[in-house]
Amino acid sequence: SPGVLELCIATLREIGQEPIVVHGELPGFVGNRLQAALVCEAVSLVARGVVSPEDLDKCMTAGLGRRWAFMGPFQTMALNSLEGFKDYVYKYGPAYTALATSLRLADEWPDEAVDLIDSYLRHAATENPAFLDRLSRDTVLARLTDFLARNVSSVAG
């Protein structure tokens, strides 16, 4: 019921979560579905030799990930065009639609690509033990959440 939903949302916000309301049933959670699209394309790019696992991770952490830490794709699009979201869609929508047809999200993940990515991750963890440490990740996420709450709330909405 709406009252229960409102209570759940309020409770989650009180403990520092940012709940969303899902209006339909699909396999997986919204975040998992978005992550699946990105991860499948990432593995495909590595499998085809387009980019190394390390450079793929850099693309996310030094590029998209920084922006997406405090704004979603629609806000990003709106800010990337002087006239806003609709102008962005008018200018770049056809290019994204064409690009989407070339995305290989349903490709199998070849063992060679999986091995290459695993090797990169193991090497990175050898160089930096915090690289694959869950506690380190959770600490950084908590600090980022705190930083964003204190510093970019006017941008993030």
N, C-alpha and C positions, 0 to 999 in steps of 0.2 A: 504494500500500500504506500501511497505517497508519504505518509507520516513516518513509516519505518525507514523508507529511503532517505528522507531528510535527516532522521536521527543517525543513521549509519554514516552519512556524509559528514555531519557535524562531528561525530565521534572520531572519524578518521582524520579530519582536519585538526582536531584538538591534539592528536598524537603526532602531528607533523607530516601526515600523508596528504597526497593530492588526488583524491578520488575522481573518477570519471563515471558517467552514466552510459551504459551500453544499451541500445534500444533494439537489439536483435541478436539472435543466436547464430553463431558460426563456430566452426572448429577453432580452438585456440583463443587466446586473449588478444585484444587489439594490439597491445605492445608486442606480443609474440609474433603476430602476423606481419607487422611492420619489420620486426627484426629478421624474420625468415626471408623476406624479400631481399633485404640488404645482405644478409649472410650468404644466401644462395648466389647472388651476383658476385659477391666478394670471392667465394670459392671458385666460381666460373672464371673470373678474371685471372686468378692465380693459375688455375688449371690450363688456361689457354696461353700462359706465358706473357700476359699483358702487363703484369705488375708483380713484384715480389711480395710475399706476405708482409715483410717489414714495411715496405712503402705503402701497402694498402692500409695497414694500421696507422701509419703516419698521416695518410690522407684523412682518416677519420679523427684522430686525436688532435692534429694541428689545424684541421680545417673544419669539416662539417660538425664534428663533435663539440667543438668549442661554441659554435653558434647554436647548435641544437641543445646545449646544456641550459639555455635560458629562453629560447624561442622555438616555436614549431615551424614546420615547413611552410605553412600558409603565411605566417607573419614574415618569415624570411623572404618569400616571394614578393610580398607587398612592399617590403623595404628595398628590394632589388630593382624596382621600377619607379621612376619619378612620379608616375600617375597611379601607382598602387597595384593591387592584386589583379583586377580585371585587365589592366594594361599589360601586366606581366604575362597573363594567360594569352592575350591577343598576340603579343610579340613572340613568346617562346613556347606556347602550348603545342603548336604543330611540331616543333622540334622535339619536345618531350614525348609526344605521341609516337613520332617516328622512332625515337630512341627506344621507347617501351617495346616496340615490336621486335627489337634486336636483343632484348634482355633474355638471358637464358636461365630463367629461374627454375625450370623443371629438369635441368641437366642432372645426371647422376654426379656424385662427387668422386672423381677418380682417385684411386689409392695413391697415385704419385703426388697429386695435389695435397691430399690429406697428410702424406708423409712430409712433404715440403713445409707445410704450415706447422705441423707438429715439431719438426726440426727447428724452425725459426723460434717457436715459443720456448722450447727447451733451452736453446742457446741463450735467448734473452733472459730467461730465469736464472741461468748460470751466471751471467754477467751482473744481474740485478735480482737478488732473491725476492724482493718485494713485487717483482713483475707478475708473478702468479700466486701471490699471497692474498687470500680472501680478506683477512683482517686489514691489510693495507688498503685494499680496494674499498672496503666498507668505511674505513677512516676517511679516505679521500672523498667518497660520496657524501659522507656526513658533513665534512668541511665545506664542500662545494654547495651543498644544500643550505648551510648556514650563511655562506658568503652571498649566494644568490638572494636569499631572503633579506639580507641586510643591505645589499647594494644595487640590485637590478630589478626590484619589484616594479618600478615605474615602467621599465622596458618590457618586462615579462608579462605584465598584466595581472 
